[in-house]
Amino acid sequence: MADPVIVSSGHTFERNCVHACVGLSFKPTLPNGAAADFSTVIPNLALKSTILNWCRQHLIDPQNRLIFTPLKTSSLPGTELTRSPSELSVASSDESLTPRNGPTTSSSSCEIENSISNFPEEEQLIAKLKSAQIHEQEEALVSLRNLTRTREETRARFCTPRLLSAIKSLISSRYSNLQVNSVAALVNLSLEKQNKVKIVRSGIVPPLIDVLRGGSPESQEHAAGALFSLSLDDQNKTAIGVLGALPPLLHALRSDSDRTRHDSALALYHLSLVQSNRVKMIKLGSVQILLGMLKSGQIPGRTMLILCNLAASIEGRAAMLDGGAVECLVSFMNRGEFDSMATRESCLAAIYGLSYGGLRFKGLAKEAGAEEILKKVVETVSDRAKEKVKRILEIMTENNEEDEEIDWAGLLNSEDDLSQILS
């Protein structure tokens, strides 16, 4: 490999291989039997760094060691491949790298990594993590978890490709203690800002998602915390959404664990700052889930933050207006059941976002009695929130003479009338 990339399934391929397969409309079979999905690719910088280090150690020119070069369909008879799927360069647990101008024998990724000098503590931990003895694996994970709990320099030092690879293999363990401690150790490592992108590009997100879907309750708590921590980095937001974290995070909002619910909500808040993730969440029915949580009083502060992000997009506003968000938010504002001033202002911000919905918003807001309620709360909020209230009221009261001629009830119940008015 020269330029490894992570595809949607979580596997790592050589970028040239992906380009060749896309050009040939060919999807190789992955180790798990599924077909590869090349719709999205993300650079795997951790593996690329490992490859380059191996090349330097063996005095090999990285530019002259490719095992696979781009294929052009025009040079092939029909659509036949000149090599079998098994020869395509895909990095899994037994990924290989063969230098073109070097030895003819291949080396596994573990052998490549072992050729790089590491500090003794890492070597000891890796030896135990790869041990056949379960108690030694657990001992190493507990030790790593303790070492990285509070010390920033230790978290940065231990976030290496080899340790991440070893942890990744144990996250999916059928032994509960190994699963819990491996995910908990990963949470600690993810707290260091410089580690967040490394962890995502190491391919750990897919097994984390599997744990969130079906791991033990304690493992799910840590998995939600890890995804929240990793989502704080802007470079990770799109990748985490592409790799499939949104559905299990939305499902985790119904968890019996307060910690899982809170961390999942925070992860969704940060992920929904990206437009592509907002669109996916809307398609997954997030609006009804979040409004239902708001009505039942579940983590209103976190829920409101996500709704604010959704209301900031055209797709989100449309889904929220269709889903009864105006009535729900106005009712919530009227009840005054805020766990903090920040939640009240988030509610106003969400209504403000919806106010850009035009005539549809005006009709729904009038029906919900928003004008009277907003006038009551305007004196109890910050100056910034007052500006939002002022803008909402201006939108609701402008063109009053024209509004009187509009049948708002008919507008709310008829898409045909709405299209005629808007045209």
SVG drawing of the C-alpha trace seen along z (x, -y; Angstrom):
<svg xmlns="http://www.w3.org/2000/svg" viewBox="-60 -45 78 64">
<polyline fill="none" stroke="black" stroke-width="0.4" points="0.0,0.0 1.0,-3.6 -2.1,-5.6 -4.4,-3.6 -8.1,-4.7 -10.9,-3.5 -14.1,-2.7 -17.7,-2.6 -17.4,0.9 -14.5,-0.1 -11.9,1.9 -8.8,0.3 -7.9,0.4 -5.2,-1.0 -6.7,-4.1 -5.5,-3.0 -7.4,0.3 -10.6,-1.6 -10.2,-3.7 -9.6,-0.6 -12.6,1.2 -14.9,-1.8 -13.7,-2.1 -14.5,1.5 -17.8,1.6 -16.3,4.4 -16.9,5.0 -14.5,7.5 -15.8,9.7 -14.6,8.7 -13.4,11.2 -16.9,11.1 -18.5,12.1 -20.1,8.7 -19.4,6.7 -17.2,3.7 -18.8,0.3 -16.7,-2.4 -19.2,-5.2 -17.0,-7.0 -13.3,-6.9 -11.4,-8.5 -7.5,-8.7 -6.0,-6.2 -3.1,-8.3 -2.2,-6.0 -1.6,-3.1 0.1,-5.3 2.5,-6.5 3.3,-2.9 4.0,-2.0 6.3,-5.0 8.2,-4.2 8.6,-0.5 10.0,-1.7 12.5,-4.0 13.6,-1.2 14.3,1.1 15.8,-1.7 13.0,-1.2 11.8,-4.1 8.0,-4.4 7.4,-5.6 8.7,-2.3 7.0,0.4 3.4,0.5 1.9,4.0 -1.0,2.7 -1.2,-0.1 -4.3,-1.8 -6.0,0.2 -7.7,-1.4 -10.7,0.3 -9.4,-0.4 -6.4,1.8 -8.5,4.8 -10.5,7.2 -14.1,6.6 -14.4,6.1 -12.2,8.9 -9.7,8.3 -6.1,9.3 -5.9,10.5 -8.4,12.2 -10.2,10.5 -8.0,12.1 -5.0,10.3 -6.6,6.9 -4.9,4.8 -7.3,4.7 -6.0,4.2 -7.7,6.4 -6.3,8.3 -3.8,10.0 -3.0,7.1 0.1,7.6 2.7,5.4 5.2,6.5 7.9,4.2 8.2,4.2 12.0,3.8 12.6,5.7 12.1,9.2 9.5,11.4 8.1,12.6 5.2,10.6 5.1,9.2 1.9,8.9 0.9,5.6 2.1,6.9 5.5,7.7 5.7,4.3 4.8,2.6 7.2,4.8 10.1,3.5 9.5,0.0 11.2,-0.7 8.8,-1.3 9.2,-2.1 9.3,0.8 5.9,0.1 4.2,0.4 5.9,3.6 4.8,5.2 1.2,4.1 1.1,5.3 2.6,8.7 -0.2,9.1 -3.0,7.8 -2.0,10.4 -1.6,13.2 -3.7,16.3 -4.5,16.0 -7.7,14.0 -6.4,12.9 -3.3,11.4 -5.4,9.5 -7.6,8.1 -4.6,7.2 -3.1,5.2 -6.4,3.4 -6.9,2.5 -3.3,1.3 -3.7,-0.8 -7.0,-2.2 -5.4,-3.3 -2.3,-4.8 -4.4,-6.9 -7.1,-8.0 -5.6,-11.3 -2.2,-11.9 -2.3,-13.7 1.2,-12.9 0.5,-9.2 -2.6,-9.3 -0.6,-10.9 2.3,-8.4 0.2,-5.3 -2.0,-6.2 0.1,-4.3 -1.1,-2.3 0.0,1.0 -1.8,0.4 -4.9,-0.8 -4.8,2.3 -4.6,4.5 -7.4,2.7 -9.6,2.9 -9.3,6.7 -10.5,6.9 -13.4,4.5 -15.4,7.2 -14.5,9.8 -17.2,12.1 -15.8,11.8 -17.6,8.9 -14.7,7.7 -12.4,7.5 -15.0,5.6 -15.7,3.1 -12.1,2.4 -11.0,2.1 -13.7,-0.5 -13.0,-2.3 -9.3,-2.5 -10.2,-3.9 -12.4,-6.6 -9.4,-7.7 -7.1,-7.8 -9.7,-9.8 -9.7,-12.5 -6.4,-13.8 -7.2,-16.2 -4.3,-15.0 -5.5,-11.4 -9.1,-11.8 -8.3,-11.7 -5.8,-8.9 -8.3,-6.7 -11.0,-7.2 -8.5,-6.5 -7.4,-3.4 -10.7,-1.7 -12.0,-1.5 -15.4,-3.2 -17.2,-0.2 -16.5,2.2 -17.5,-0.7 -20.8,-0.9 -21.3,2.9 -20.8,2.5 -23.3,-0.3 -25.8,1.9 -25.4,5.1 -22.7,4.9 -23.3,5.1 -24.9,2.1 -21.6,0.9 -19.8,1.4 -22.6,-0.6 -22.0,-3.5 -18.3,-3.6 -19.0,-3.2 -21.4,-6.2 -18.8,-8.2 -16.1,-7.3 -18.2,-8.3 -19.1,-11.6 -15.4,-12.3 -14.4,-11.5 -17.1,-13.6 -15.7,-16.7 -13.0,-16.9 -14.4,-18.5 -12.3,-16.1 -14.2,-13.2 -17.8,-14.3 -18.4,-13.3 -16.5,-10.0 -18.4,-8.9 -21.7,-9.6 -20.5,-7.7 -19.4,-4.7 -23.0,-4.2 -23.0,-5.7 -26.2,-7.7 -28.8,-4.9 -27.4,-3.3 -26.9,-6.7 -30.5,-7.6 -31.6,-4.2 -29.3,-4.7 -31.4,-7.8 -34.0,-5.3 -31.4,-3.4 -32.1,-2.7 -28.7,-4.2 -28.6,-7.9 -25.0,-8.1 -25.6,-6.3 -28.5,-8.7 -26.6,-11.8 -23.4,-10.9 -25.4,-9.7 -27.3,-13.0 -24.0,-15.0 -22.5,-12.9 -25.6,-13.5 -25.4,-17.2 -21.8,-17.5 -22.4,-15.2 -25.5,-17.2 -23.3,-20.3 -22.5,-18.7 -25.2,-19.1 -24.7,-15.5 -25.4,-14.1 -28.4,-16.3 -29.9,-14.9 -29.3,-11.3 -30.8,-12.0 -33.9,-13.4 -34.3,-10.4 -33.9,-8.2 -36.9,-9.8 -34.9,-11.8 -37.4,-14.6 -40.2,-12.5 -37.8,-10.7 -36.5,-14.1 -39.9,-15.7 -41.2,-12.6 -38.4,-12.9 -39.1,-16.6 -42.8,-15.9 -41.8,-13.2 -39.2,-15.4 -36.2,-13.3 -32.9,-15.2 -34.6,-18.4 -31.3,-20.4 -29.5,-17.9 -32.6,-17.2 -33.1,-20.9 -29.5,-21.4 -30.0,-18.8 -33.3,-20.3 -31.6,-23.7 -29.1,-22.2 -31.8,-20.5 -33.9,-23.7 -30.9,-25.5 -31.2,-23.5 -33.9,-23.6 -34.5,-19.9 -34.7,-20.0 -37.1,-22.9 -39.4,-21.1 -39.4,-17.9 -39.9,-19.8 -42.8,-21.9 -44.4,-18.7 -43.8,-16.9 -45.5,-19.4 -42.4,-21.0 -43.9,-24.5 -46.7,-23.4 -44.4,-21.2 -41.7,-23.9 -44.3,-26.7 -46.0,-24.4 -42.7,-23.6 -41.9,-27.3 -45.3,-28.0 -44.9,-25.2 -41.6,-26.7 -40.2,-23.3 -36.6,-24.3 -33.7,-22.5 -31.6,-25.7 -31.6,-29.1 -29.6,-27.6 -32.4,-25.2 -34.9,-28.0 -32.7,-30.0 -32.1,-26.8 -35.9,-26.5 -36.1,-30.1 -33.2,-29.4 -35.1,-26.4 -38.3,-28.4 -36.1,-31.1 -34.7,-28.6 -38.2,-27.5 -39.4,-31.0 -37.5,-31.0 -40.2,-28.5 -42.3,-31.3 -46.0,-31.2 -46.2,-27.7 -44.4,-28.8 -46.7,-31.8 -49.8,-29.7 -48.5,-27.1 -47.2,-29.7 -50.5,-31.6 -52.4,-28.4 -50.1,-27.5 -50.5,-31.0 -46.8,-31.7 -47.1,-35.5 -48.6,-35.8 -46.2,-33.3 -43.1,-34.9 -44.2,-38.3 -44.3,-36.9 -40.8,-35.4 -39.0,-38.2 -38.1,-40.0 -36.6,-36.9 -34.0,-36.0 -30.6,-37.3 -30.1,-40.2 -29.1,-37.8 -32.3,-35.8 -34.4,-39.0 -33.2,-39.7 -34.4,-36.3 -37.8,-36.9 -38.0,-40.3 -37.3,-38.8 -39.8,-36.0 -42.6,-38.4 -41.7,-40.6 -42.2,-37.6 -45.5,-36.7 -47.0,-40.2 -45.8,-41.5 -48.3,-41.9 -51.2,-41.6 -53.8,-42.8 -52.8,-40.0 -52.8,-37.5 -56.4,-38.2 -57.4,-37.1 -55.6,-33.8 -57.5,-30.7 -54.8,-29.5 -56.8,-26.3 -57.0,-25.4 -53.4,-26.3 -52.3,-23.9 -54.3,-21.1 -53.8,-21.4 -50.5,-21.1 -52.2,-22.3 -53.3,-25.6 -49.7,-26.0 -48.1,-25.6 -50.6,-28.1 -49.8,-30.7 -46.1,-30.3 -46.2,-30.6"/>
</svg>
